[in-house]
Amino acid sequence: MVCDRTGLVFNFTYKKEVSYSAILAPEGAAPWVFSRAELWGRVEHQKRKNAQLAREIQVALPIELTHAQQVALIHGYVQAQFVSLAMVADINIHLKPGNPHAHVLLTLCDVEADGFGAKRRDWNHPSLVARWREAWASACNSSLEEAGHDARIDHRSNKARGIDLPATVHEGRRTPANAEAWEARAEFNAWVRTQVALAKVQADVKAVQSQIVDLTSSIEQALAERSAQRPPSDVPISSSPPTTVLTQAMPPTNTRIWTPASATRARDFSIAGLLARRAHAVGPSSPIRPAHPSNPQPEVTHVSVSIFQGDKPC
């Protein structure tokens, strides 16, 4: 790029951190606005020596997004907030390790076919800065949500968020001339970030403690409702498990066991045989009457005899 005013040549081809560059212009803009050298060469052709030539906006890109997602994010934001107002935007993305960001140069005048027209002073209204900051936070959070990330950004100041801590300061590029001042700014920013992280941890602890209190109250309420619904009982409820006692089954005492005839030896069931067995069982004191002269067989009194035929009683 050659400066028409000074004749100096600027070559940014080998700048390693620049990963993407593009120029966005309103619909119907002249072709020359898409040439970076011609665009900014015409911007410098201002009548006043102290004229404001352009506006620069620098935004930090979410590190959670891929490079393609970062490009889509900055494209959509610049198109909606600046190009839609008839500005020409020159976008450059720097992939600095741990700090990907974008520089956007914006024109301040209307674009005409042969150059720039009158300056748009309404673009300098202070309320636009707050609107652009809020719009950037909304665009970043939408992209993070679409990409499936939980991280979110907040454009508000620490005071607006209720954080009693100072904001970080811009560190800038470290050079031998400003090394001491740069280190002081870096240490201050590290302290602020540590305090912010500590405040977040403390807030998380308070939230967990509040959840524990709510859960304890819910459990106590549930136990009280359960006790109120339980019917009263005079019998105390034992918490010990029931005892099972196993006993051996005993046969009933008044059970008559029948023995089949096939399992016993043959017996004489005549009157004489029965009397003989009875006499053997009870001895000589058995009540036997003497035989009647008309009946040669003796008479047995008070003798209970069961007659069996086969294995069943007769």
Order of alpha helices (4+ residues) and beta strands (2+ residues): beta-alpha-beta-alpha-beta-beta-beta-beta-alpha-alpha-alpha-beta-beta-beta-beta
